[in-house]
Amino acid sequence: MPSNAAKTLGLWPQPDGSLSIIFTTAGGEVEGYEVPQSVFVRVLAEDRASKEVLANALINPLTEDVLISDALAEELGIQILYPRRGIWKFSDEERARSSV
């Protein structure tokens, strides 16, 4: 996640218990950090929500987007159908949804 999102969650500047890490990106290596088991995540849709999952926060000060891993997506019960168009669904339903 970007540093502005981490700041909102009280994870920026780097809190005690965090681990320094190096991200390998298309633009080269970037220094960031991981805060283990520090955020609860859930997907909120207009008509329902996923279960809540405890996750690690990875903070990259040079990014502007919040990303989730494939492992977290699976834990949240979401399936990506058409990534470029932002179409996804909960794994226990047939309804296709659009990202907002």
C-alpha positions as a Markdown table, in Angstrom:
| # | Residue | x | y | z |
|---|---|---|---|---|
| 1 | Met | 0.0 | 0.0 | 0.0 |
| 2 | Pro | 1.1 | 3.6 | -0.5 |
| 3 | Ser | 2.4 | 5.6 | 2.5 |
| 4 | Asn | -0.7 | 7.9 | 2.5 |
| 5 | Ala | -3.0 | 4.8 | 3.1 |
| 6 | Ala | -0.5 | 3.5 | 5.7 |
| 7 | Lys | -0.6 | 6.9 | 7.5 |
| 8 | Thr | -4.4 | 6.7 | 7.6 |
| 9 | Leu | -4.1 | 3.3 | 9.3 |
| 10 | Gly | -1.5 | 4.4 | 11.7 |
| 11 | Leu | 1.2 | 2.4 | 10.0 |
| 12 | Trp | 3.3 | 5.4 | 8.7 |
| 13 | Pro | 6.0 | 6.3 | 9.7 |
| 14 | Gln | 7.3 | 2.8 | 10.2 |
| 15 | Pro | 6.0 | 1.4 | 13.5 |
| 16 | Asp | 7.7 | -0.8 | 16.0 |
| 17 | Gly | 7.6 | -4.5 | 15.0 |
| 18 | Ser | 7.8 | -3.8 | 11.3 |
| 19 | Leu | 10.3 | -5.4 | 9.0 |
| 20 | Ser | 12.4 | -3.6 | 6.4 |
| 21 | Ile | 12.1 | -5.3 | 3.0 |
| 22 | Ile | 13.2 | -4.6 | -0.6 |
| 23 | Phe | 10.5 | -4.7 | -3.4 |
| 24 | Thr | 11.6 | -5.7 | -6.8 |
| 25 | Thr | 9.6 | -3.6 | -9.3 |
| 26 | Ala | 9.7 | -2.9 | -13.0 |
| 27 | Gly | 11.6 | 0.3 | -12.2 |
| 28 | Gly | 14.1 | -1.4 | -10.0 |
| 29 | Glu | 14.4 | -2.1 | -6.3 |
| 30 | Val | 12.5 | 0.0 | -3.7 |
| 31 | Glu | 12.9 | 0.0 | 0.0 |
| 32 | Gly | 9.7 | -0.5 | 2.0 |
| 33 | Tyr | 8.5 | -2.4 | 5.0 |
| 34 | Glu | 6.1 | -5.1 | 6.2 |
| 35 | Val | 3.9 | -4.8 | 9.3 |
| 36 | Pro | 2.9 | -8.4 | 10.1 |
| 37 | Gln | -0.7 | -9.2 | 11.0 |
| 38 | Ser | -1.6 | -5.5 | 11.2 |
| 39 | Val | -4.7 | -4.9 | 9.1 |
| 40 | Phe | -8.2 | -6.4 | 9.0 |
| 41 | Val | -9.4 | -6.5 | 5.4 |
| 42 | Arg | -12.9 | -7.2 | 3.9 |
| 43 | Val | -14.6 | -6.5 | 0.6 |
| 44 | Leu | -17.7 | -4.2 | 0.8 |
| 45 | Ala | -20.2 | -4.5 | -2.0 |
| 46 | Glu | -23.5 | -2.7 | -2.4 |
| 47 | Asp | -25.4 | -5.7 | -1.1 |
| 48 | Arg | -23.0 | -7.7 | 1.0 |
| 49 | Ala | -19.6 | -8.0 | 2.5 |
| 50 | Ser | -16.9 | -10.7 | 2.6 |
| 51 | Lys | -15.6 | -12.2 | 5.8 |
| 52 | Glu | -12.9 | -10.2 | 7.6 |
| 53 | Val | -9.3 | -11.4 | 7.2 |
| 54 | Leu | -6.3 | -10.5 | 9.2 |
| 55 | Ala | -3.4 | -9.6 | 6.8 |
| 56 | Asn | 0.1 | -8.3 | 6.6 |
| 57 | Ala | 0.6 | -4.7 | 5.4 |
| 58 | Leu | 3.3 | -4.1 | 2.9 |
| 59 | Ile | 4.1 | -0.4 | 2.6 |
| 60 | Asn | 5.8 | 0.9 | -0.6 |
| 61 | Pro | 6.3 | 4.7 | -0.4 |
| 62 | Leu | 6.7 | 5.0 | -4.2 |
| 63 | Thr | 3.3 | 3.5 | -5.2 |
| 64 | Glu | -0.1 | 5.1 | -5.4 |
| 65 | Asp | -2.2 | 2.0 | -5.5 |
| 66 | Val | -3.4 | -0.5 | -2.9 |
| 67 | Leu | -2.9 | -4.0 | -4.2 |
| 68 | Ile | -3.9 | -7.4 | -2.7 |
| 69 | Ser | -2.2 | -10.7 | -3.3 |
| 70 | Asp | -3.8 | -13.7 | -4.9 |
| 71 | Ala | -3.7 | -15.4 | -1.5 |
| 72 | Leu | -5.6 | -12.5 | 0.1 |
| 73 | Ala | -8.1 | -12.5 | -2.8 |
| 74 | Glu | -8.8 | -16.2 | -2.2 |
| 75 | Glu | -9.2 | -15.7 | 1.6 |
| 76 | Leu | -11.7 | -12.9 | 0.9 |
| 77 | Gly | -13.6 | -15.2 | -1.5 |
| 78 | Ile | -13.3 | -13.1 | -4.6 |
| 79 | Gln | -12.6 | -14.2 | -8.1 |
| 80 | Ile | -11.3 | -11.9 | -10.8 |
| 81 | Leu | -13.2 | -12.5 | -14.1 |
| 82 | Tyr | -11.9 | -9.7 | -16.4 |
| 83 | Pro | -9.1 | -7.7 | -14.7 |
| 84 | Arg | -8.8 | -4.9 | -17.3 |
| 85 | Arg | -12.5 | -4.2 | -17.1 |
| 86 | Gly | -12.7 | -4.6 | -13.3 |
| 87 | Ile | -15.2 | -7.5 | -13.4 |
| 88 | Trp | -15.2 | -9.9 | -10.5 |
| 89 | Lys | -17.5 | -12.0 | -8.3 |
| 90 | Phe | -17.7 | -13.6 | -4.9 |
| 91 | Ser | -16.7 | -17.2 | -5.2 |
| 92 | Asp | -20.1 | -18.4 | -3.9 |
| 93 | Glu | -22.2 | -16.6 | -6.5 |
| 94 | Glu | -22.8 | -16.3 | -10.2 |
| 95 | Arg | -23.3 | -12.6 | -10.3 |
| 96 | Ala | -20.6 | -10.6 | -12.1 |
| 97 | Arg | -19.7 | -7.3 | -10.4 |
| 98 | Ser | -17.9 | -4.2 | -11.5 |
| 99 | Ser | -15.2 | -2.5 | -9.5 |
| 100 | Val | -16.0 | 0.9 | -8.1 |
